[in-house]
Amino acid sequence: MLNYLNQILVQLNLRLRHRNEPELTDMNNGTHQAVPTRFTQAKSTSLVREVFTSNFWMSGLAMLKYIPGSFRVKQVDGMAFFTESKHDEFRKRVLRVTPAKPRQWGTMSVSQMLHHLNLACGGSLGFYTLPDESYFVSRTVFRWILVDWFPEQPVGLRLPKGFKISHRAEFDFDFEKQQLLKIVDAAWQARSPDDWGPHPMFGKITLAEWGKLLQIHIDYHLKQFAA
């Protein structure tokens, strides 16, 4: 039943993406300048609006599938992110990422993955301007499940939309890699809750929650490219 539902949601998502995906201007003109990410002003977001989107249901399915696995994985100490050992570990792993690294799952290229992490980890530190997609359920139920409960990021999560990368978008690998190193350094030094803006999906979260969220998100995508 889950497989059948998943197939339906995949087809729905492909149709909606084809219909709604914005055209991106190709900026490659002999240089390595990349296609810029477009951000729109946040629309009023609510559970009623989101429940009619494929991203909502596919993310819900991903969370449902991961529940059994969540009991087999050790919980993550959020404050461990701010230790020197964890900081050194993530820097070394980012440095091991190369354009030749094989993708283990998903559809993003390695440069798209780096840009996605930059958006997710750097948006609330002021590196990017992202729309507020939060609503009551995302700030309470989803926050509890994805930040406080789950020790890993479920495969197939599609929220928030501001982190999504168009399949046609191109980014400069060297720039995105160096940018991620800068963001990891800035996040490691951001030891006060006041250093962080609201998360686009979960709203205002604690320092320990930021530490846990960064660890599981960065780890997920570095593993995606065998780093």
N, C-alpha and C positions, 0 to 999 in steps of 0.2 A: 504493500500500500504506500509506504514512504517513497519507494523508488518510482512508482507511478506518479505520485504527487510531485516529486522532484522534477520528472521529465516535463510535466505540464508547466511548472514554474519556470524552467529553463527556456522553453519555447516562448512563453509570455514575455520574459525578460528580453529575449532577442528581438522580438517584434517591437516592444516599447523602445528599446535602444535604437533600432533602425529608424523609428518614427521621430524620436525626440532628441537624438544626439546632435549637438550643435556642430556646425561646420567649423573646423579649425584651420586657420590660415597656415600654409606651409612656409616656415621661415628659413628653411635650408636653402642657401644661395651660394653654395661653395664653401661657406664657413660651417662651424659646428654650433651655430646658434640654434636653440631649440624652440619648438612650438610652445608658446606660453599657455599656462593654465588659465582658463576663464572662470571668474567668480561672479555670481550674480547676487544682488541684494536678497537677503533672507525673506522668504514669504512667511506668512503666519503658518506655523506648523502645529498640527494636533494629531492625536491618535486617529480621529475620524478621517483626516486627510491621508495619513500614512497607511492605514489599513487597506487602502485601495491600490497600493503600489506593489509591484513584484519584489522589490528590494526588501520590503517589510516581511513578506511571507518567506522568501528564501533565507533571510537572516533568522527568522523564527525556526525554520526547519533545521538550519545549521546548529542552532542552540539546542534544539530537541535531540538531535543525533549525538551531540557531545555529552549529554548528561551522564550516561554510563561511564564514559572515560574520565569524567571529572573526579570520580571517586578513586581512580587508580593513580593519580598524579599528585605529587607532593605540592602543598600550597607554597606560594611565592611570598617571601618577606619583602614588602614594598620598600622599606627603608634600606634594604641591601643595595638598591640602585645607587645610593649616595655614598657607598664605600669606594675606596681607591681600587680594590681588587675587581669589583664589578665594572667600574669605569674603564680600567685597563683591558678587561676581557672584551667589552663591547668595541672599544677602539681597535683592538687587534683583529677582531672578527670582521669589522667594516673594512679594514685595510686588506683583508684577504679576498674581498669581493673583486672579481675581474669580469670584463665583458664575456670571457669564455666560460664562465661558470655555468654548468648545466642547470636548467630549471627543473625542480623536482615535482612541482604541481602548479596549477593555475595557468594564467594566460599572459601575465605581465612580462615584459622584457626586463633585464636587469636594471637598465636605466629608469624605466618606469617604476620599478619597485623602490629604487632609491628615492625618487621624487615623491612617491606615495608616503614613504616613511618620513621624509622631510615635512610634508604637509601635516601628517598625524602627530609628529613629535614637536614640530616647531611652530605650529599655528598659535598655540596658547602661550608661547614665549615671545610673540611679536614678530616672528620671521615672515609670517604670511597672514593675510586677512581672509578668514573663512566665515561663511554664513552660520548663524545660530540655527541649528536644526533640532534643538531640544524641545521636549514637551513633557508633561507630567510623568507619563509612563516611562519615558526614556531616562528621566532624571531619578527615578525611584526603582522600578522593577528591573529595567535593563541595566542600570548601574549596578544594582545588587548582584545580578546574574553574571555580567561580563567583567566586572571589576572586583567585587568583593568575594564572589563564589568561585567562578571558573579559574583554574590555575594556568590555563592555556587559552589561546585564541582559537575558537572553532573554525574549521576549514569551511569556507563558503560564506563567511559573514560579509554583508554588503552595506553596512551602515557605519558611519554617516555617509551621505552622498558626496559631501565635499571632499572626501578622501579618494573618490573614485577617479581613475585615469582612463581617458578615451583610448581605445585600442590603436587609434591612428596617431596618438600624440608621440612626439619624439623629444628626448631630452639628452643633454650633453652628459655623458657618463662621468667624466672627470670632475665637472662642476658639481654634479649631484652627490658624488662621493665625498668631496671636500666639504660640501654644505652639510651633509649628514654628520661628519666628524665635528663640525662647529656646533651643530645643534646638540649632539651628545654631550659635548663639553659644557655648553650653556645650561642644559638640563641638569647635569651633575652638580653645577654650582648654584642652581636655583633651590636653596634650602628652606625658603620660607613660602607658605601658601600664597603670600601676597605677590610673589614673583610670577605666579601663574594666572593667566586669564581663565575664563570658563572653558570647559571642554565643549566642542560643538554639539555633542550628543548627550553628555551626562551632566552638563552644567558645572557648577563649582564643586570640586572634589578635594579631598584632603591630600597632604603631601605624600602620605604612605600610599594612597590610592594612585597618585601620579606615578610613584616609583614602581608599583606593581604593574600598572598599565603599560608603562614604557618597556619594562623588562619582557613581558609576554608578547608585546607587539613587535619589538625589535627582534627578539629571538625567533619568532614565527617567520618573519620574512628573510632573515639571514639564513635560517635553515632551508627556506624555499630555494635558495641558490647555493646550498652546500657550503655555507661559511660559518 
